[in-house]
Amino acid sequence: MKTKTCPVCEWEIKDGGITVQVGGKEVVVCGDDCATKAKESPAKYAGEAKSGR
């Protein structure tokens, strides 16, 4: 299994992370602080979004 890295802080996501909607897409981040930052700057993080599960 590939290790995931948070697109906001670049830390390793160990527990599955938090999935947030950013720019109409799902982005997995490491925690609440990074979820807030991703939502505040959707143009910056929407490129890290998954197109499907």
C-alpha positions in Angstrom: 0.0 0.0 0.0 1.3 3.4 -1.0 1.9 5.9 1.8 -0.2 9.0 1.4 1.1 12.5 2.0 -1.0 15.4 3.0 -1.0 18.0 0.2 -1.2 20.9 2.7 1.6 20.2 5.1 3.3 17.2 3.4 3.2 15.0 6.5 2.5 11.3 6.2 -1.2 10.4 6.5 -1.2 7.5 9.0 -4.8 6.9 9.9 -6.6 7.3 6.6 -6.9 11.1 7.0 -9.9 13.3 6.5 -11.7 13.6 3.2 -12.8 17.2 2.3 -14.6 18.7 -0.7 -12.3 21.2 -2.4 -13.3 22.8 -5.6 -15.9 20.2 -6.1 -13.5 17.3 -5.7 -12.4 15.1 -2.8 -9.0 15.7 -1.2 -7.5 13.6 1.6 -5.6 15.6 4.3 -4.1 14.7 7.6 -6.2 16.6 10.0 -8.7 19.4 10.8 -6.2 22.2 10.5 -5.1 21.1 7.0 -8.8 20.5 6.0 -9.5 24.2 6.9 -6.5 25.4 4.9 -7.5 23.3 1.9 -11.1 24.7 2.0 -9.7 28.3 2.3 -7.5 27.9 -0.8 -9.4 25.5 -3.2 -7.5 26.5 -6.3 -4.2 25.5 -4.6 -5.3 22.1 -3.5 -8.0 21.0 -5.9 -5.2 19.6 -8.1 -4.5 17.0 -5.4 -8.0 15.7 -5.6 -8.9 12.2 -6.5 -11.2 11.8 -9.6 -12.7 8.6 -8.1 -12.4 6.2 -5.2 
